[in-house]
Amino acid sequence: MQPKSYDIDEIIKCLEQAPHPVLRISYEHEFLFGNIASQDLFALWKSGISEVFQKTMDKVIASGQPETREISVEQFVYTLSFFPVPDDRVVNIYATDITELTQAKDAAEAATEAKSRFLANMSHEIRTPMNGIIGTASLLRGTDLNETQKEYTKTIVQSGETLLHIVNEILDFSKIETGKLSLFIEPFGLHACLENLGALFAPLAFEKGLGFKMVQAPELPQFVTGDEGRITQTLSNLISNAVKFTDCGNVNILVTVENISAQSVDLIFSVIDTGPGVPEDKQDDIFSAFTQLDSSSVRKVGGTGLGLSLCQSFVEMMGGCIKLESTEGQGSTFSFDVSLPLPSAVEVKKIQEAVEIDPDVKFGNKVLVAEDVKANQFVIMSMLKELGCHADLAVNGEQVVELVKQNSYDFIFMDCHMPVMDGYEATVSIRAFDKSIPIIALTANVLKEDRDQCFSCGMNDFITKPLRKEDLFHVLKKWNARLCGEDFDGGGREYSELQETMADVSLDEDVFSGLYESFGGQARTVIELTLEEASVFVENIEEGLESNQADIIAVKAHSLKSITKQIGALKLSCFARELEVVGKSGVLENAKNIFAALQSEFFLVKEIVEQKIR
């Protein structure tokens, strides 16, 4: 059967009735044809997007190849397909109105963002009172209780800590969904990282009567470059699951080298257990968020069902792949691969040396210290004296500027948050008449944006509180070398994009004992002065809450954050940080809840510290 032939008028009628816009434009940009559906698009072309049309047409005319692009104008969004017809010297344009589709996509993305924001907000709201509950229960455990009461308070604390772990997983998940979770890449000791994990989980496995073994390939490099925190978190989740779900047998961790070169190493981490295994019909969904194998396992071991989903996200962010091999009734093997660069010899030396202090080195510099908190003043002035420096003290930015005008200093150690004039403004003022003197920031804030703010106002370097003598030694050695025209790149902690997270430790024993190493017989004075000032700052914050003075809350919380971190009161410092953020925002709706938790933690820390120094 021969197809029926149509004349040109009939074809035009078909095009006229087409539901999507069809345009025909000459090589000379003359409008030749447009169907009824193209009227709105033609009007837009005339009023605002003719330049886009012309550029795209010129491109397809020159190449002779069709091209599709998306164009937004006013409230409309179109997908346009340009097809050149060289023989007729015309370009046919076929358009699809995707405005509604785009609006639906935007609405879906907004809903996801709102959901993640809700998760983050709710996690924060839950975490704050939970810290208060844990702190109060911890205080209660330190009182005279009978055995039954001790068991009750122990259960409260353990349950609270479990809930905090769940909340932190939800926070990580919400960050991943909104694309706000980033990696922190730096050289680190892989052997030490694995040893720490083994030391953490071996006792838990042995307590259940399980065998526990960590096997490392002989050629495994001691140092690598990557996100140690996310690698540790991934392994911790996998090992924790293996120990929780395995009732008899073994949990083994295997670290193998798939490939190694002078620049990088390809690693495979495997966690092998003899637990119940994962049914075959459940394995495809095991890495999905909020997935649990069955309700009985939820009742037995708990959890959010987020752990494995987070593991997959972390591994994929690092460019790797995670997989499961499991036979029901025989056990499971979770493994993931990552390719990690190898650090340079200089970077390895940094890690190994950890900035050992040479007791014979005395710098002899004349320095200016800008610090308004007495405990911090005592710490840094004492450290500088031990390192052979002669230091003057200023308690606000205005004093700093005047002292720099009147005296000659080798360096300035500048606290960022001070009364009258802060460190940022003082630095700007100094740079107006002295562009050469090295200014080193002293601050309890360690995020990338804080570091960038220091550098943008004219500071040269950055030390975080709690201040370590090693850090001070490092920065003095570095800047003395630069003053002498030498290049120095050794030791010290790197501060780019450190992430402050809620600490689970009321008193860090390493930091606290380090005070005695740094100050010897004066350590008790540092500690007592810190507790005394902390008590005043807590009272100041409470007064700020009663009078709704957000600025007072922010300033005093910042000072409290700094001095409590100095003695190792990490959880208290984190509460102070939260109040500082709330104070800066000016929205005090949740401030009283945070303060209740902070006050409870302060009393706990005070009791712990006073017992230690008696």
C-alpha positions as CSV (number, residue, x, y, z in Angstrom):
1,M,0.0,0.0,0.0
2,Q,1.4,3.3,-1.1
3,P,1.6,6.0,1.7
4,K,-0.7,8.9,1.0
5,S,1.0,12.1,-0.1
6,Y,0.3,15.4,1.5
7,D,0.8,18.9,0.2
8,I,2.6,21.5,2.1
9,D,-0.5,23.2,3.4
10,E,-1.7,20.0,5.1
11,I,1.8,19.6,6.8
12,I,1.6,23.2,8.0
13,K,-1.8,22.6,9.5
14,C,-0.4,19.6,11.4
15,L,2.5,21.7,12.8
16,E,0.1,24.5,13.7
17,Q,-1.9,22.1,15.9
18,A,1.2,20.6,17.6
19,P,1.1,21.0,21.4
20,H,4.8,22.1,21.6
21,P,6.3,25.2,20.1
22,V,7.9,24.8,16.6
23,L,9.9,27.7,15.1
24,R,11.6,28.1,11.7
25,I,14.3,30.8,11.5
26,S,16.6,31.6,8.5
27,Y,20.3,31.8,8.7
28,E,19.9,35.6,8.6
29,H,17.8,35.4,11.8
30,E,14.6,36.2,9.9
31,F,11.5,34.6,11.5
32,L,9.8,32.4,8.9
33,F,7.3,30.2,10.8
34,G,5.9,29.6,14.2
35,N,2.9,27.5,15.2
36,I,0.2,28.5,17.7
37,A,2.0,26.9,20.7
38,S,5.1,29.1,19.9
39,Q,3.4,32.4,20.4
40,D,4.5,32.9,24.0
41,L,8.0,31.7,23.2
42,F,8.2,34.0,20.2
43,A,7.2,36.9,22.4
44,L,10.0,36.1,24.8
45,W,12.4,35.8,22.0
46,K,11.5,39.2,20.8
47,S,11.6,40.7,24.3
48,G,14.5,39.1,26.1
49,I,16.2,36.0,24.8
50,S,17.0,37.0,21.2
51,E,20.8,37.1,22.1
52,V,20.7,33.6,23.4
53,F,18.8,32.4,20.3
54,Q,21.3,34.2,18.0
55,K,24.4,32.7,19.7
56,T,23.1,29.2,19.7
57,M,21.9,29.5,16.1
58,D,25.4,30.9,15.0
59,K,26.9,27.9,16.7
60,V,24.8,25.2,15.0
61,I,25.0,27.0,11.7
62,A,28.8,27.0,11.9
63,S,29.0,23.3,13.1
64,G,26.1,21.9,11.1
65,Q,25.3,19.9,14.2
66,P,22.1,20.1,16.3
67,E,22.2,21.3,19.9
68,T,19.8,21.3,22.8
69,R,19.9,23.8,25.7
70,E,17.8,24.9,28.5
71,I,16.7,28.6,28.7
72,S,15.1,30.4,31.6
73,V,13.4,33.7,31.1
74,E,11.0,35.5,33.4
75,Q,8.9,32.7,35.0
76,F,9.3,30.3,32.1
77,V,11.8,27.5,31.5
78,Y,12.1,25.8,28.1
79,T,14.3,23.1,26.6
80,L,15.1,24.1,23.0
81,S,16.5,21.8,20.3
82,F,18.1,23.6,17.4
83,F,18.3,21.6,14.1
84,P,20.2,23.3,11.2
85,V,19.0,22.5,7.6
86,P,22.0,23.7,5.5
87,D,20.3,23.1,2.1
88,D,17.4,25.4,3.0
89,R,19.6,27.8,5.1
90,V,17.2,27.5,8.0
91,V,17.2,26.3,11.6
92,N,14.2,24.4,12.9
93,I,13.7,24.9,16.6
94,Y,11.6,22.5,18.7
95,A,10.7,23.6,22.2
96,T,9.3,21.9,25.3
97,D,7.9,24.0,28.2
98,I,9.4,22.4,31.3
99,T,8.4,25.2,33.7
100,E,6.1,23.0,35.8
101,L,8.7,20.2,35.8
102,T,11.3,22.6,37.0
103,Q,9.0,24.0,39.7
104,A,8.2,20.5,40.9
105,K,12.0,19.7,41.0
106,D,12.7,22.9,43.0
107,A,9.8,22.1,45.3
108,A,11.2,18.6,45.9
109,E,14.7,19.9,46.6
110,A,13.2,22.5,49.0
111,A,11.3,19.8,50.8
112,T,14.5,17.7,51.1
113,E,16.3,20.8,52.5
114,A,13.5,21.5,54.9
115,K,13.5,17.9,56.1
116,S,17.2,17.9,56.7
117,R,17.0,21.2,58.4
118,F,14.2,19.8,60.6
119,L,16.4,16.7,61.4
120,A,19.3,19.0,62.3
121,N,17.1,21.2,64.5
122,M,15.4,18.4,66.2
123,S,18.7,16.6,66.8
124,H,20.0,19.8,68.4
125,E,16.9,20.2,70.5
126,I,17.1,16.6,71.8
127,R,20.8,16.8,72.4
128,T,20.7,19.8,74.6
129,P,18.3,18.5,77.3
130,M,20.0,15.1,77.1
131,N,23.3,16.6,78.0
132,G,21.6,18.1,81.0
133,I,20.1,14.8,82.0
134,I,23.5,13.0,81.6
135,G,25.3,15.8,83.5
136,T,22.8,15.7,86.4
137,A,22.9,11.9,86.5
138,S,26.7,12.0,86.6
139,L,26.5,14.4,89.5
140,L,24.1,12.2,91.3
141,R,26.4,9.2,90.8
142,G,29.1,11.1,92.8
143,T,26.8,11.4,95.9
144,D,26.2,8.8,98.6
145,L,24.0,6.2,96.9
146,N,23.1,2.7,97.7
147,E,23.8,-0.1,95.1
148,T,20.3,0.0,93.6
149,Q,20.4,3.8,93.1
150,K,23.9,3.5,91.6
151,E,22.6,1.0,89.1
152,Y,19.7,3.3,88.2
153,T,21.9,6.3,87.6
154,K,24.3,4.2,85.6
155,T,21.4,3.2,83.4
156,I,20.4,6.8,83.0
157,V,23.9,7.8,81.9
158,Q,24.3,4.9,79.5
159,S,20.9,5.4,77.9
160,G,21.6,9.1,77.5
161,E,24.9,8.5,75.8
162,T,23.3,6.0,73.5
163,L,20.7,8.6,72.5
164,L,23.5,11.1,71.9
165,H,25.2,8.7,69.5
166,I,21.9,8.3,67.6
167,V,21.4,12.0,67.5
168,N,24.9,12.5,66.1
169,E,24.2,10.0,63.4
170,I,21.1,11.9,62.4
171,L,23.2,15.1,62.2
172,D,25.7,13.5,59.9
173,F,22.9,12.1,57.7
174,S,21.2,15.5,57.5
175,K,24.6,17.1,56.5
176,I,25.1,14.5,53.8
177,E,21.6,15.1,52.4
178,T,22.2,18.8,52.1
179,G,25.7,18.4,50.7
180,K,27.2,20.2,53.7
181,L,29.5,17.4,54.9
182,S,33.0,17.8,53.7
183,L,36.3,15.8,54.1
184,F,39.2,17.0,56.1
185,I,42.3,15.8,54.4
186,E,45.7,15.7,56.2
187,P,48.6,13.3,56.8
188,F,48.0,10.9,59.7
189,G,49.4,7.7,61.3
190,L,47.5,4.7,59.9
191,H,49.1,2.2,62.2
192,A,48.3,4.3,65.2
193,C,44.7,4.8,64.0
194,L,44.2,1.0,63.7
195,E,45.8,0.4,67.1
196,N,43.4,2.8,68.7
197,L,40.4,1.0,67.1
198,G,41.7,-2.3,68.3
199,A,42.2,-1.0,71.8
200,L,38.7,0.3,71.8
201,F,36.8,-2.7,70.5
202,A,38.9,-5.7,71.8
203,P,37.6,-5.4,75.4
204,L,34.0,-5.2,74.2
205,A,34.5,-8.4,72.1
206,F,36.3,-10.2,74.9
207,E,33.5,-9.3,77.3
208,K,31.1,-11.2,75.1
209,G,33.5,-14.2,74.8
210,L,34.4,-13.4,71.2
211,G,37.8,-13.7,69.6
212,F,39.1,-10.4,68.2
213,K,42.0,-10.0,65.9
214,M,43.4,-7.2,63.7
215,V,45.6,-8.3,60.8
216,Q,47.6,-5.7,58.8
217,A,49.5,-6.4,55.6
218,P,53.3,-6.3,56.2
219,E,53.7,-3.7,53.5
220,L,51.0,-1.4,55.0
221,P,52.5,2.1,55.1
222,Q,52.7,3.7,58.5
223,F,51.5,7.1,57.3
224,V,48.9,8.1,54.7
225,T,47.0,11.2,53.7
226,G,43.2,11.3,54.0
227,D,40.3,12.0,56.3
228,E,41.3,10.1,59.4
229,G,38.1,10.9,61.2
230,R,35.8,9.5,58.5
231,I,37.9,6.4,58.0
232,T,37.8,5.8,61.8
233,Q,34.1,6.5,61.9
234,T,33.5,4.0,59.0
235,L,35.5,1.3,60.6
236,S,34.0,2.0,64.0
237,N,30.5,1.5,62.7
238,L,31.4,-1.7,60.9
239,I,33.3,-3.2,63.9
240,S,30.6,-2.1,66.4
241,N,27.9,-3.8,64.3
242,A,30.1,-7.0,64.1
243,V,30.6,-7.1,67.8
244,K,26.9,-6.3,68.6
245,F,25.4,-8.9,66.2
246,T,27.9,-11.7,66.9
247,D,27.1,-13.9,69.8
248,C,29.8,-16.5,69.4
249,G,32.9,-17.0,67.3
250,N,35.2,-14.2,66.1
251,V,35.4,-10.6,64.8
252,N,38.5,-10.0,62.7
253,I,39.7,-6.9,60.9
254,L,41.9,-7.3,57.9
255,V,43.7,-4.4,56.2
256,T,45.4,-5.4,52.9
257,V,47.3,-3.5,50.3
258,E,46.0,-3.9,46.8
259,N,48.5,-1.6,45.1
260,I,51.3,0.7,46.2
261,S,53.5,3.2,44.4
262,A,55.7,6.1,45.4
263,Q,52.7,8.5,45.4
264,S,49.7,6.5,46.7
265,V,48.4,3.3,48.2
266,D,45.2,1.4,47.4
267,L,43.8,-0.2,50.6
268,I,41.0,-2.7,51.4
269,F,39.6,-2.7,54.9
270,S,37.5,-5.8,55.8
271,V,35.5,-6.5,58.9
272,I,34.7,-10.3,59.2
273,D,32.4,-11.8,61.7
274,T,30.8,-15.1,62.5
275,G,27.4,-13.6,63.3
276,P,23.9,-14.5,62.0
277,G,24.6,-13.2,58.5
278,V,22.3,-11.1,56.3
279,P,19.5,-12.8,54.3
280,E,20.0,-12.6,50.6
281,D,16.8,-10.8,50.0
282,K,17.9,-8.0,52.5
283,Q,21.4,-7.5,51.1
284,D,20.4,-5.1,48.4
285,D,18.9,-2.7,50.9
286,I,21.4,-3.0,53.7
287,F,23.1,0.3,52.9
288,S,19.8,2.2,52.6
289,A,19.1,4.9,55.2
290,F,16.9,3.8,58.2
291,T,17.1,0.2,57.2
292,Q,17.0,-2.6,59.8
293,L,17.0,-6.3,59.1
294,D,13.9,-7.0,61.3
295,S,12.1,-5.7,64.3
296,S,13.6,-8.3,66.6
297,S,17.1,-7.1,65.9
298,V,16.0,-3.5,66.6
299,R,14.7,-4.5,70.0
300,K,17.9,-6.5,70.8
301,V,20.7,-4.1,69.8
302,G,19.0,-0.8,68.9
303,G,20.2,1.8,66.4
304,T,18.9,4.1,63.8
305,G,19.6,2.1,60.7
306,L,21.8,5.0,59.6
307,G,25.2,3.5,60.4
308,L,25.8,1.6,57.2
309,S,24.2,4.3,55.1
310,L,26.7,6.8,56.6
311,C,29.5,4.3,56.0
312,Q,28.6,4.1,52.3
313,S,28.4,7.9,52.0
314,F,31.8,8.4,53.7
315,V,33.5,5.8,51.5
316,E,32.0,7.2,48.3
317,M,33.1,10.7,49.3
318,M,36.6,9.3,49.5
319,G,36.3,7.8,46.1
320,G,35.9,4.2,47.2
321,C,33.3,1.5,47.2
322,I,31.8,-0.5,50.1
323,K,30.3,-4.0,49.7
324,L,28.8,-6.9,51.7
325,E,29.4,-10.6,51.3
326,S,27.3,-12.7,53.6
327,T,25.8,-16.1,54.0
328,E,22.9,-16.4,56.4
329,G,23.8,-18.4,59.5
330,Q,27.6,-18.2,58.7
331,G,28.6,-14.6,59.1
332,S,29.3,-11.4,57.1
333,T,32.2,-9.6,55.6
334,F,31.9,-5.8,55.1
335,S,34.8,-4.4,53.1
336,F,35.6,-1.0,51.5
337,D,38.4,0.2,49.4
338,V,40.1,3.6,49.3
339,S,43.0,5.1,47.4
340,L,45.1,7.4,49.7
341,P,48.1,9.6,48.7
342,L,51.3,9.0,50.6
343,P,52.6,12.0,52.6
344,S,56.0,13.6,51.8
345,A,59.1,13.1,53.9
346,V,58.6,16.5,55.5
347,E,55.0,15.7,56.4
348,V,56.0,12.3,57.9
349,K,58.7,14.1,59.9
350,K,56.0,16.5,61.2
351,I,53.9,13.6,62.5
352,Q,56.9,11.7,64.0
353,E,58.5,14.6,65.7
354,A,55.2,16.1,67.0
355,V,57.2,19.3,67.7
356,E,59.4,18.1,70.4
357,I,60.6,21.0,72.6
358,D,64.3,21.5,72.9
359,P,64.8,22.5,76.6
360,D,68.0,24.3,75.7
361,V,66.3,26.7,73.2
362,K,65.5,30.1,74.6
363,F,64.1,32.6,72.1
364,G,64.7,35.9,73.8
365,N,62.0,37.7,71.8
366,K,60.1,40.7,73.0
367,V,56.4,40.0,72.4
368,L,53.1,41.5,73.1
369,V,50.2,39.4,74.4
370,A,46.6,40.6,73.9
371,E,44.3,38.6,76.2
372,D,41.5,39.7,78.5
373,V,40.9,36.5,80.4
374,K,43.1,36.1,83.5
375,A,43.5,32.3,83.3
376,N,44.6,32.5,79.7
377,Q,46.9,35.4,80.6
378,F,48.6,33.3,83.2
379,V,49.0,30.3,80.9
380,I,50.5,32.1,77.9
381,M,52.6,34.5,80.0
382,S,54.1,31.6,81.9
383,M,54.8,29.5,78.8
384,L,56.5,32.5,77.1
385,K,58.6,33.1,80.1
386,E,59.7,29.4,80.1
387,L,60.6,29.7,76.4
388,G,62.8,32.7,77.2
389,C,60.5,35.5,75.9
390,H,59.9,38.9,77.5
391,A,56.2,39.7,77.3
392,D,54.0,42.7,77.8
393,L,50.3,42.3,78.4
394,A,47.3,44.2,77.0
395,V,43.7,43.4,77.9
396,N,41.9,45.0,75.0
397,G,42.5,46.1,71.4
398,E,42.9,49.7,72.2
399,Q,45.8,49.0,74.6
400,V,47.4,46.7,71.9
401,V,47.4,49.5,69.3
402,E,48.9,52.1,71.8
403,L,51.6,49.7,73.0
404,V,52.6,48.8,69.5
405,K,52.9,52.6,68.7
406,Q,55.1,53.1,71.8
407,N,57.3,50.0,71.7
408,S,59.1,47.7,69.4
409,Y,58.0,44.0,69.4
410,D,59.1,40.9,67.5
411,F,55.6,39.3,67.6
412,I,52.1,40.0,68.8
413,F,49.9,37.2,70.1
414,M,46.4,38.5,69.5
415,D,43.2,37.2,71.2
416,C,40.4,37.7,68.7
417,H,37.6,38.4,71.2
418,M,38.3,41.2,73.6
419,P,36.3,44.1,75.1
420,V,36.5,47.7,73.9
421,M,38.2,46.7,70.6
422,D,38.5,43.1,69.4
423,G,41.5,41.5,67.9
424,Y,40.3,41.8,64.3
425,E,39.8,45.6,64.5
426,A,43.1,46.0,66.4
427,T,44.9,44.2,63.7
428,V,43.4,46.4,61.0
429,S,44.5,49.5,63.0
430,I,48.0,48.2,63.4
431,R,48.3,47.4,59.7
432,A,47.6,51.0,58.9
433,F,51.0,52.0,60.3
434,D,53.0,48.7,60.6
435,K,52.6,46.1,57.9
436,S,55.6,43.9,58.9
437,I,55.2,42.8,62.5
438,P,54.0,39.2,62.7
439,I,50.5,39.0,64.4
440,I,49.5,35.5,65.6
441,A,45.9,34.9,66.4
442,L,44.9,33.3,69.7
443,T,41.4,31.9,69.6
444,A,39.2,29.1,70.7
445,N,37.5,29.0,67.3
446,V,39.0,26.5,64.9
447,L,36.8,26.5,61.8
448,K,38.1,27.4,58.4
449,E,36.0,30.6,58.2
450,D,37.5,31.7,61.6
451,R,41.0,31.2,60.2
452,D,40.1,33.0,57.0
453,Q,38.8,36.0,59.0
454,C,42.1,36.2,60.9
455,F,44.1,36.2,57.7
456,S,41.8,38.6,55.9
457,C,42.2,41.3,58.5
458,G,46.0,41.1,58.4
459,M,47.1,38.4,60.8
460,N,49.9,36.1,59.8
461,D,49.3,32.9,61.8
462,F,46.9,31.0,63.9
463,I,47.0,29.1,67.2
464,T,44.0,27.6,68.8
465,K,43.1,27.3,72.5
466,P,43.6,25.3,74.6
467,L,47.2,26.5,74.1
468,R,49.9,23.9,74.1
469,K,53.5,24.7,74.9
470,E,54.5,22.7,71.8
471,D,52.3,24.9,69.6
472,L,53.9,28.0,71.1
473,F,57.4,26.6,70.6
474,H,56.5,25.7,67.0
475,V,55.2,29.2,66.1
476,L,58.1,31.0,67.8
477,K,60.6,28.8,66.0
478,K,58.9,29.3,62.6
479,W,58.6,33.0,62.9
480,N,62.1,33.5,64.3
481,A,63.4,31.5,61.3
482,R,61.4,33.8,58.9
483,L,62.8,36.9,60.6
484,C,66.3,35.5,59.9
485,G,65.3,34.8,56.3
486,E,65.2,31.0,56.7
487,D,62.5,28.7,55.5
488,F,60.8,26.7,58.2
489,D,58.1,24.0,57.8
490,G,58.2,21.6,60.7
491,G,55.9,20.4,63.4
492,G,52.8,21.9,64.9
493,R,49.2,21.2,64.4
494,E,47.4,22.0,61.2
495,Y,44.2,24.0,61.7
496,S,42.5,24.1,58.3
497,E,38.9,23.3,58.6
498,L,39.0,21.5,61.9
499,Q,35.5,20.5,63.0
500,E,34.3,21.2,66.5
501,T,32.0,18.4,67.6
502,M,30.2,17.7,70.9
503,A,32.8,16.1,73.2
504,D,31.6,13.2,75.3
505,V,34.3,13.7,77.9
506,S,33.8,15.9,81.0
507,L,37.6,16.1,81.7
508,D,40.2,15.1,79.2
509,E,42.9,13.4,81.3
510,D,45.6,14.0,78.8
511,V,44.9,17.7,78.7
512,F,44.6,18.0,82.4
513,S,47.8,16.0,83.2
514,G,49.5,18.1,80.5
515,L,49.0,21.2,82.8
516,Y,51.3,19.6,85.4
517,E,53.9,18.8,82.7
518,S,53.7,22.4,81.4
519,F,53.5,24.3,84.7
520,G,54.8,22.0,87.3
521,G,54.1,23.4,90.7
522,Q,52.1,26.3,89.2
523,A,49.6,24.0,87.6
524,R,47.3,24.2,90.7
525,T,47.3,28.0,90.4
526,V,46.3,27.7,86.8
527,I,43.5,25.3,87.6
528,E,42.1,27.2,90.6
529,L,42.2,30.5,88.6
530,T,40.4,28.8,85.8
531,L,37.6,27.5,88.0
532,E,37.3,30.9,89.7
533,E,36.9,32.8,86.4
534,A,34.7,30.1,85.0
535,S,32.3,30.5,88.0
536,V,32.2,34.3,87.3
537,F,31.5,33.7,83.6
538,V,28.7,31.2,84.4
539,E,27.1,33.9,86.6
540,N,27.5,36.5,83.9
541,I,25.8,34.3,81.4
542,E,22.9,33.7,83.8
543,E,22.5,37.4,84.3
544,G,22.6,37.9,80.5
545,L,19.8,35.4,80.2
546,E,17.7,37.1,82.8
547,S,18.1,40.4,81.1
548,N,17.9,39.0,77.6
549,Q,21.3,40.6,76.6
550,A,22.4,38.4,73.8
551,D,25.7,40.3,73.4
552,I,26.7,39.6,77.0
553,I,25.9,35.9,76.6
554,A,28.0,35.6,73.4
555,V,31.1,37.4,74.9
556,K,31.0,35.6,78.3
557,A,30.3,32.2,76.7
558,H,33.3,32.7,74.3
559,S,35.6,33.4,77.3
560,L,34.2,30.4,79.2
561,K,34.7,28.2,76.1
562,S,38.3,29.2,75.9
563,I,39.4,28.7,79.5
564,T,37.5,25.5,80.1
565,K,39.0,23.9,77.0
566,Q,42.4,24.9,78.4
567,I,42.1,22.5,81.4
568,G,40.4,19.7,79.4
569,A,36.8,20.4,80.3
570,L,35.7,19.6,76.7
571,K,32.0,19.0,77.2
572,L,31.6,22.2,79.2
573,S,33.6,24.1,76.5
574,C,31.2,22.7,73.9
575,F,28.1,23.9,75.8
576,A,29.8,27.3,76.1
577,R,30.3,27.3,72.3
578,E,26.6,26.5,71.7
579,L,25.7,29.5,73.9
580,E,28.1,31.7,72.1
581,V,26.5,30.8,68.8
582,V,23.0,31.4,70.2
583,G,24.1,34.7,71.7
584,K,25.6,35.9,68.4
585,S,22.4,34.9,66.6
586,G,20.3,37.0,69.0
587,V,17.6,34.3,69.2
588,L,17.5,33.2,72.8
589,E,14.5,30.9,72.7
590,N,16.6,27.8,73.5
591,A,19.4,29.5,75.5
592,K,18.0,28.6,78.9
593,N,17.9,24.9,78.1
594,I,21.6,25.1,76.9
595,F,22.5,27.0,80.0
596,A,20.9,24.4,82.3
597,A,23.0,21.8,80.7
598,L,26.1,24.0,80.9
599,Q,25.5,24.8,84.6
600,S,25.1,21.2,85.4
601,E,28.3,20.2,83.6
602,F,30.1,23.1,85.3
603,F,29.2,21.7,88.7
604,L,30.3,18.2,87.6
605,V,33.7,19.5,86.3
606,K,34.2,21.6,89.4
607,E,33.7,18.6,91.6
608,I,36.0,16.3,89.5
609,V,38.7,18.9,89.4
610,E,38.6,19.8,93.0
611,Q,38.9,16.1,94.0
612,K,42.0,15.8,91.8
613,I,43.8,18.8,93.2
614,R,43.1,18.1,96.9
